[in-house]
C-alpha cells in the first residue's frame, strides 16, 4: 500500500458519508412533499453516485427523480428517469 492510498480511502469514505447524508435528506424532503427541494438533493446524489460508480444507487436516485418529476407534471422528464433507472 502506498502512502497516498490511506488518504484516498479516507476521502472516498468521506464522499460516501456525504452522499448518503444527501440521500437521506432527499428522502425526508420527498416524504414531506417538498418536491423541488427533494429534486435538488436527488440530482446532487445522482451525480455523486455516478462518480462513485454505484449503479444500484444511481438507479434508485433516478427513480426518485422520475417520481418527483411525475408529481410536478413533467412527464417526459419523468419517463426519461424511469427508463434510465430500469436500464441500470
N, C-alpha and C positions, 0 to 999 in steps of 0.2 A: 504494500500500500504506500503510495507516495504521500508526501507531506501535504499536498493540496487536497487529497481525497476526503479526509475528515471534514474539511471546510466545505467542500462541495456537498457532502452528505448532510451537514447541518443546514446549509442553505436550502437544499431540497426539502428537508423536513419542515423548515420554516415556511416554505411555499405551500406545502401540503396543509399545514395547520391554518394558514391564512385562507387558502382556497376553501377548506372545509368550513371555516367560520363564515365566509361569504355565502356559501351554500346554505348553511343553517339560517342565516339572516334572510335569505331569499325565501326559504320555506315559511318562516314566521310571517313575512310580509304577504306571501301568497295566501296563507291561511286567514290573514286579516283582511283579505280582499283589497290590498294595496297594490293594484296591478302594475302601475308604472314603476313604482319603487322596486317591486319584486323583479320585474323585467330587467331593470338596470343591474340588479345583483346577479341574476342568472346569466346575463350577457357577459359580465365580468368573469363569472365562474366558468362559462363555456370556453372563453379564450384561455384561461389558465389551465383547465383540464386538457385542452388541446395541446398546449405547450408541454404539458407533463406526459402526454401520450396515454392518458387514462380514458380509453374509448368507452368503457361502460358508463362513466360519469358524464362524458360528452353526450351520450345517448339520453341519459336522464335529464341533463340540463336542456338539451334540445326539446325534449318532450314538455318540460315545464314552460319553455318559451313558446312552444306551439299552443299549449292550452291557454296561456295568458293572451296571446295574440287572437285566439278564438274569442275569448271573453271581450276583448277590445274591438272585435268586429273586423279585424284584418285577416280575412280567411285565406288569402293567397300566402301570406307570410306564415300563418299557422300551418297550412298544408306543407309548405317547404320544410319547416322544422320537424313536423311529424314524419315526413318521408326521410329526412336526414337521420332521425332517431332510429327508424326501422332499418336503415341501411347499415347501421353500425352493429 
